[in-house]
Amino acid sequence: MTVEVKYDGRVCDIGSEQVSELDLSRVAPIRISKAYPGRENYSGVYWSATTGRHHWFESLYEKTALSVLDRDPDVVDIATQPFKLRWSRLGMMHFPDFLIRRSDGSRLIVDVRPRRRIKARDAELFAVTAAWAASLEMDYRLFADLARVQDWNIRLLAGYRHPRWACPTQVAEMLTARRGEARALRDWEPLLAGTSSPARGLLLAAIWHGALEVDLGSRLEFESVAVCVGRGWG
């Protein structure tokens, strides 16, 4: 089994055990698909608030998965299309979608494919990749069941990940004092007013950063209930 990676601009093969040592900021996508007439997927780049860098995605479903990971406080670095895996004996080849470094130093390998589009060959590749990751004491995750409403919510909130929506000091103090309180979003908004930033923008930024916890499995409405975790955000 071989791992092909584009590291510091150079394509090379590395040993499996070296994957956990990669500096993800130096890993470039091993492949970037080209646009062509009639293509079903929309590709592009996503700016990550976690890394401060742009990351390639091959579909809008991948972009949503990137946003989910970007919101995860345990995620500290991301590489997309990080390497090509080849199992010569099995006659198999696979391009995992993301490689993630977490705050405890562990690595997570991610594949993204809607459940309805997973064929038998895909499922086999995902299973072999998961087994390979486990052999290296790395975790594996398959994004296959992102609900449409969750996708809608994440796309809305992602617009408020930018540093311009940093938490004002008085808002952080207010959230700290109201730890555990549950209110409708309609009632939280006035409590975030009085700063140089619009209260509604701060409200959505608070949800993005997890300072206000909301069920993203249901469409966000002003009547949605949010629970304060008792802190501001960066």
Phi, psi and omega per residue, in radians:
M1 nan 2.331 -3.135
T2 -2.174 2.683 3.108
V3 -2.109 2.095 3.119
E4 -1.861 2.218 -3.044
V5 -2.360 2.631 3.026
K6 -1.816 1.806 -2.985
Y7 -2.108 2.194 -3.066
D8 0.939 0.623 3.076
G9 1.436 0.040 -3.104
R10 -2.076 2.275 3.104
V11 -1.448 2.245 -3.120
C12 -2.667 2.833 3.036
D13 -1.640 2.436 3.081
I14 -2.254 2.849 3.062
G15 -1.358 2.664 -3.134
S16 -0.954 -0.672 -3.085
E17 -1.167 -0.280 -3.132
Q18 -1.458 -0.212 -3.119
V19 -1.032 -0.679 -3.105
S20 -1.287 -0.134 -3.126
E21 -1.778 -0.105 -3.077
L22 -1.148 2.374 2.952
D23 -1.451 1.909 -2.989
L24 -1.135 -0.404 3.112
S25 -1.212 -0.242 -3.123
R26 -1.829 0.041 3.139
V27 -1.670 2.152 3.072
A28 -1.789 2.717 3.114
P29 -0.968 2.288 3.135
I30 -1.258 -0.345 3.041
R31 -2.628 2.578 3.029
I32 -2.315 2.029 -3.088
S33 -1.225 2.586 -3.106
K34 -1.635 2.632 3.073
A35 -1.384 2.598 3.089
Y36 -2.741 2.712 -3.108
P37 -1.023 2.326 3.102
G38 1.478 0.050 3.133
R39 -1.113 2.387 -3.082
E40 -1.373 -0.687 -3.058
N41 -1.519 2.576 3.071
Y42 -1.822 2.039 -3.140
S43 -1.831 2.899 3.136
G44 3.004 -2.748 3.117
V45 -2.182 2.573 -3.117
Y46 -2.116 2.237 3.071
W47 -1.487 2.147 -3.096
S48 -1.668 2.232 3.053
A49 -1.206 -0.458 -3.135
T50 -1.228 -0.801 -3.042
T51 -1.734 -0.374 -3.049
G52 1.263 0.316 -3.127
R53 -2.205 2.854 3.028
H54 -1.559 2.498 -3.112
H55 -2.269 2.342 -3.132
W56 -1.226 2.426 2.984
F57 -2.306 2.637 -3.063
E58 -1.733 -0.211 -3.137
S59 -2.737 2.846 3.088
L60 -1.154 -0.492 3.075
Y61 -1.142 -0.708 3.064
E62 -1.125 -0.676 3.133
K63 -1.066 -0.716 3.108
T64 -1.135 -0.730 3.100
A65 -1.068 -0.692 3.069
L66 -1.051 -0.717 3.134
S67 -1.118 -0.714 3.099
V68 -1.038 -0.780 3.132
L69 -1.206 -0.599 3.129
D70 -1.119 -0.499 3.121
R71 -1.417 -0.296 -3.040
D72 -1.307 2.044 -3.097
P73 -1.152 -0.299 3.114
D74 -1.397 -0.277 -3.124
V75 -1.477 2.211 -3.127
V76 -2.078 -0.282 3.078
D77 -2.722 2.682 -3.021
I78 -2.444 2.420 2.921
A79 -2.272 2.349 -3.135
T80 -1.896 2.562 -3.015
Q81 0.790 0.967 -2.920
P82 -1.289 -0.512 -3.121
F83 -2.849 2.906 3.045
K84 -1.921 2.250 3.099
L85 -1.777 2.361 3.107
R86 -2.286 2.165 3.036
W87 -1.912 1.661 -3.049
S88 -1.057 -0.758 -3.087
R89 -1.105 -0.607 -3.123
L90 -1.557 -0.169 -3.080
G91 1.135 0.650 -3.061
M92 -2.147 2.621 3.090
M93 -2.502 2.485 -3.088
H94 -2.639 2.493 3.053
F95 -1.967 1.667 3.042
P96 -1.020 2.665 -3.039
D97 -1.415 -0.741 -3.102
F98 -2.406 2.646 2.899
L99 -2.132 2.202 -3.021
I100 -2.036 2.379 2.949
R101 -1.870 2.317 -3.113
R102 -1.844 2.943 -3.009
S103 -1.088 -0.436 3.114
D104 -1.545 0.109 3.117
G105 1.584 -0.149 -3.123
S106 -1.299 2.802 -3.135
R107 -1.996 2.578 3.115
L108 -2.275 2.227 3.065
I109 -1.758 2.337 -3.015
V110 -2.199 2.343 2.926
D111 -2.020 2.612 -3.098
V112 -2.287 2.098 3.101
R113 -2.836 2.144 3.088
P114 -0.981 2.469 -3.073
R115 -0.925 -0.708 -3.069
R116 -1.161 -0.286 -3.095
R117 -1.841 0.102 3.135
I118 -1.505 1.987 3.098
K119 -1.631 3.021 -3.082
A120 -1.008 -0.739 -3.141
R121 -1.134 -0.696 3.099
D122 -1.072 -0.825 -3.127
A123 -1.031 -0.673 3.118
E124 -1.147 -0.755 3.111
L125 -1.088 -0.743 3.129
F126 -1.103 -0.716 -3.133
A127 -1.147 -0.747 3.127
V128 -1.144 -0.698 3.120
T129 -1.131 -0.729 3.116
A130 -1.095 -0.708 3.130
A131 -1.156 -0.713 3.089
W132 -1.085 -0.779 3.117
A133 -1.049 -0.755 -3.134
A134 -1.096 -0.617 -3.140
S135 -1.147 -0.379 3.128
L136 -1.771 0.148 -3.107
E137 1.057 0.636 3.003
M138 -1.924 2.693 3.119
D139 -1.562 2.822 3.131
Y140 -2.377 2.468 3.118
R141 -2.450 2.380 3.068
L142 -1.956 2.050 3.002
F143 -1.485 1.857 -3.105
A144 -2.308 -0.210 -2.992
D145 -2.260 0.715 3.056
L146 -1.275 1.998 -3.119
A147 -1.220 2.655 -3.121
R148 -1.036 -0.689 -3.126
V149 -1.197 -0.639 3.077
Q150 -1.122 -0.726 3.097
D151 -1.042 -0.776 3.122
W152 -1.066 -0.814 -3.127
N153 -1.081 -0.795 -3.097
I154 -1.117 -0.705 3.134
R155 -1.117 -0.665 3.088
L156 -1.115 -0.850 -3.057
L157 -1.226 -0.521 -3.072
A158 -1.038 -0.415 3.107
G159 -1.187 -0.176 -3.071
Y160 -2.002 0.376 3.102
R161 -1.502 -0.237 -3.035
H162 -1.178 2.563 3.139
P163 -0.981 -0.355 3.126
R164 -1.095 -0.338 3.118
W165 -1.730 0.592 3.065
A166 -1.069 2.674 -3.056
C167 -1.376 2.098 3.064
P168 -1.109 2.655 -3.091
T169 -0.999 -0.759 -3.093
Q170 -1.185 -0.532 3.081
V171 -1.233 -0.730 3.101
A172 -1.049 -0.716 3.126
E173 -1.147 -0.703 3.123
M174 -1.114 -0.769 -3.128
L175 -1.164 -0.654 3.110
T176 -1.098 -0.701 -3.113
A177 -1.263 -0.368 -3.054
R178 -1.913 0.463 3.141
R179 -0.942 2.277 3.098
G180 1.537 -0.163 3.134
E181 -1.259 2.465 3.105
A182 -2.044 2.185 -3.140
R183 -2.499 2.754 2.989
A184 -1.197 2.637 3.127
L185 -0.982 -0.592 3.109
R186 -1.011 -0.600 -3.108
D187 -1.537 -0.384 3.082
W188 -1.312 -0.599 -3.007
E189 -0.972 -0.819 -3.133
P190 -1.086 -0.453 -3.117
L191 -1.298 -0.249 3.121
L192 -1.760 0.116 -3.130
A193 -1.436 2.969 3.056
G194 1.651 0.169 3.084
T195 -2.021 -3.124 3.139
S196 -1.332 -0.159 3.130
S197 -1.803 2.518 3.116
P198 -1.046 2.389 -3.079
A199 -1.055 -0.673 -3.096
R200 -1.171 -0.659 3.083
G201 -1.118 -0.735 3.102
L202 -1.130 -0.619 3.105
L203 -1.058 -0.825 -3.129
L204 -1.232 -0.589 3.065
A205 -1.141 -0.669 3.112
A206 -1.095 -0.648 3.099
I207 -1.232 -0.773 3.127
W208 -0.972 -0.794 -3.076
H209 -1.455 -0.034 3.088
G210 1.429 0.161 3.079
A211 -1.235 -0.511 2.979
L212 -2.074 2.131 -3.097
E213 -1.651 2.202 -3.114
V214 -2.299 2.588 3.057
D215 -1.273 1.844 -3.128
L216 -1.452 0.041 3.041
G217 -1.409 -0.128 3.061
S218 -2.125 2.583 -3.091
R219 -1.043 2.302 3.129
L220 -1.172 2.203 3.075
E221 -2.349 2.901 3.121
F222 -1.154 -0.324 3.097
E223 -1.564 -0.068 3.095
S224 -1.079 2.431 -3.103
V225 -1.596 2.312 3.107
A226 -2.100 2.436 3.115
V227 -1.868 2.300 -3.134
C228 -1.411 2.234 3.133
V229 -1.547 -0.085 3.015
G230 1.575 0.534 3.103
R231 -2.725 2.838 3.008
G232 -1.568 -2.715 3.112
W233 -2.518 2.927 -3.028
G234 -1.215 nan nan
